[in-house]
Every structure is written in structure tokens, then in C-alpha cells.
Amino acid sequence: MRALLIACLAALALAPAASAATTFGIGDESPSMFTDPLFTALHAGIARYFVPWDAMRRPESLAAADAYVAAARDAGVRVLMHISTNDFTHDAARLPSVGAYERYVRFLIDRYRPLGVVDWGVWNEENHISEPTYRSPQRAAQLFAAMVRMCSGCKIVALDLLDTRHAPHYVANFYRALGPVNRRRASIVGIHNYEDVNHERRSGTAGILNAARRYNSRVRMWWTETGGLVSSGKFTCNERRAAGSMAWLLKLARYYRGSLDRVYVYSWRGDGCQGFDAGLTRPNGRVRPAYRTLLAYMH
């Protein structure tokens, strides 16, 4: 473990110092994270939570969001509330109309904005097959316009994408669907750059950023979900490989420091390699090597 940490730190030392403008935090849905001493040791001032767009009619989802926002507020952590599907089954979720989106999401904004939640994502991972926006960048553009109307003065992640090879095409269709005014307003693009991070490349992130800046030269990036994969459909369980991917993530953050404002590392607690697992800690709460790599960087 000590040798791995030293190797990661040595690799990071080759890059220039990180910009103070890039803020790191954690993406996770468990409020217990905020009272974990391991989380406190990171001094992370931001966290990301995704919530079903129709949580207003889902008492369990609303109660979970309430608990998360309250715990984050007690810990002095700023929450990015990201709107998402209500059904992650591929091709199963229904895409809401703009009117339905306005009704349900306005309820969430009115509920959590007085509690300090002023960072909002229009829709989580819009180009993923599990999201109903998958084939409709035009509707995604309409939902952004609705969010702008509902949340004046908020910081809004206008577009949020997985770094696939088709992502730049989605970006282009999204921006073309916006009018000139909203095109200028769409200045924060969220990226889930798992492909770049876990294959040690930067082409996916570059493709999304370059495509967006063709339509708005002021676009800034938030990496709203990223991290080293311990296991997934493509990777068998390997904590050391995930730590190496974390080191690459941190190199990428340095490389893009002039364009990157925030990074939300996903996630806090792993599930023991039962499918998708990017946890910084194990199910028993003990740290994984990727946590140590991130801790050394943030300190």
C-alpha cells in the first residue's frame, strides 16, 4: 500500500500545481458520508446528489433528499442537486413534457433553494441509454430553458454527458436547439469522463469541451461524476487498478485546470464489487487505495 501511494505521488509531482479554482468533492447519495471521519479528512466542500424528476410524488425519494440536504448543510457542504430519471431500466423511463418538468422540478427548487441549494443540474447523463433524454437532445435543450426560467441566479449544469464517442454529436444538437440567448447561458457542461479516466486518455473530455465551445466560447467544465472503477461490466474487481485510474484523473484535472471548475468523485461507499463499484471506501468502511491517492492530492 505504501509503495502504491508513493508511486502515485511521484507521478503527480511531474505535473504543475493544481489551480485553486478547481474544487473537488464527492458524489454519493448517502447522508451518513458527511459524518464519516474519512470524509471530514478530505475537507471536501461540495457534494452531488441526484434526485428523480418527479420526487414530489415519491415520498421515499423526497425523504431521502431531505435527509441528504440536511446532513450536508450541517457539515457545511454545498450540494449540487442533479435531476434524473425515475427508472434506470434501459429504454423504460418516460421523458416528461416541459410542462410536467416545470411543475415537478419547481417544487424541488422551492423546497431546497431556501436551504442553500443553488447548484442544479438540468438532467443527469443525458446521452446514456438509461435516461429518457438519450434520443432527444432537443428536449434536453427545452428542459434547460425551463430550468433557467425557474431558478434565476442559480448555477446550472446545462448539459451532462458520458464521454462516449457520440457525445460531441449530442452536444451539437443540444446547442443548435437553443436560441441565441440560452446558448450564451448554457455555459456549464457536466462530464462523466469514466472512459478517459479508466483508459488513461483525454479524447472523450476534449471532444465534449471542444464541441460545446464551438457554440459558446465561455463554456466551463464540471466533472459531475468521475472516478476509478473498481469493478464494472468492463472491469473485474481490482482496487489497485482503480487507484491508478484515480491518479490519471488527477493528472487530467491538472491538464484541464484552465477550463475545469469542479470535480465530483463518485462514489463514497463501494458495494463489494457487486456490479458497478467506484467506491473510495469498502462496504465495511475501510479505505481503498484510491482514497489514499485522492487524500494525498487534496492535502
Secondary structure, 3 states (H helix, E strand, C coil): CHHHHHHHHHHHHCCCCCCCCCEEEEECCCHHHHHCHHHHHHCCCEEEEEEECCHHHCHHHHHHHHHHHHHHHHHCCEEEEEEECCCCCCCCCCCCCHHHHHHHHHHHHHHHHHHCCCEEECCCCCCCCCCCCCCCHHHHHHHHHHHHHHCCCCEEECEEEECCCCHHHHHHHHHHHCCHHHHHHCCEEEEECHHHHHHCCCHHHHHHHHHHHCCCCCCEEEEEEECCCCECCCCCCCHHHHHHHHHHHHHHHHHCCCCEEEEEEECCECCCCCCCECCCECCCCCECHHHHHHHHHHC
